[in-house]
Amino acid sequence: MTPSQTRPGRNGARPRPYGCLLIVVVSFLLPCGCGGPDYELAPVSGRVTLNGKPLADIQVSFQPSHAGKSAPGPGSFGTTDADGRYSLKTVTEPPVQGAVVGRHVVTFRARSPQSLKTDEAVAPGVMLPVRAVDGSLSFDVTAEGTDQADFKL
């Protein structure tokens, strides 16, 4: 055989099966990994009170609940200070300030048993109003964000 003659499969005259498989796999994966997140974030902060008094050391959780969307984005959380004020950040690594734009289920959890002194309904380990822990509270985050996401429990 002379150097100008070729053998099938040796010099690329025919595609190799592994090369075709690689092209097919990459073509399916490209749309999944490009373009960034499929959600928008907005800054959210507010104040939590119980019977008119600020609640300190309470974890505030926002979980997106967009109807019809299987992956609406990450949840967000914040912890109240001595005046009951909080600011949300995402649960992603690294955390990002804000919450996903749209409707959220909002829940509260005392970080320590000493955080609350109330005779309201009992949550596991601490006392919080039932509506604060059962997922019945909601909040709509707008694209502009808000510093008025206040909850009077």
C-alpha positions, -999 to 999 in steps of 0.1 A, spaced: 0 0 0 14 34 -9 13 64 14 -14 80 -7 -37 51 -2 -58 50 29 -72 24 50 -107 29 63 -109 41 99 -72 50 102 -69 85 89 -103 99 98 -120 88 65 -147 73 85 -159 87 118 -151 67 149 -181 55 170 -167 72 202 -163 105 184 -199 104 173 -211 95 208 -191 124 223 -206 149 199 -242 136 208 -235 138 245 -220 173 243 -249 186 222 -274 175 249 -254 189 278 -246 224 263 -281 238 268 -281 226 304 -250 244 315 -252 277 298 -271 309 302 -271 313 340 -299 309 365 -335 307 353 -347 331 381 -344 367 391 -334 379 426 -346 411 445 -336 425 479 -359 416 507 -359 428 543 -385 435 570 -394 431 606 -410 404 627 -431 411 658 -453 391 681 -480 409 700 -464 442 689 -430 433 703 -399 426 682 -388 390 679 -350 385 682 -330 355 670 -358 341 648 -349 324 615 -371 337 586 -374 313 556 -388 321 522 -394 292 498 -404 299 462 -438 283 454 -443 294 417 -472 274 404 -464 252 374 -426 256 377 -407 225 387 -375 244 398 -385 280 407 -351 288 423 -334 287 457 -350 295 490 -338 324 511 -334 330 548 -324 356 574 -322 359 611 -338 387 631 -318 411 652 -328 426 686 -353 449 669 -369 420 649 -353 432 616 -340 407 591 -325 407 556 -327 377 532 -299 359 514 -301 328 493 -293 293 505 -268 289 476 -231 287 479 -220 314 481 -251 331 495 -265 361 475 -285 390 490 -322 387 482 -350 363 473 -363 349 440 -390 371 424 -424 356 428 -447 340 455 -431 324 486 -442 302 515 -428 319 546 -420 301 579 -403 311 611 -382 292 636 -368 302 669 -330 296 669 -330 290 707 -357 282 733 -350 315 751 -360 335 719 -397 334 728 -418 339 758 -454 335 748 -485 314 754 -492 309 717 -495 274 701 -465 252 706 -440 244 679 -414 216 685 -391 228 713 -403 264 713 -436 284 714 -446 301 682 -481 308 667 -491 278 645 -494 300 614 -458 309 618 -446 274 614 -472 256 593 -466 271 559 -498 290 557 -481 324 554 -470 337 521 -453 368 505 -450 380 469 -415 393 461 -416 419 433 -387 427 409 -381 460 428 -377 442 461 -388 456 494 -377 466 529 -413 463 541 -416 424 543 -430 428 578 -448 400 597 -470 406 627 -474 372 644 
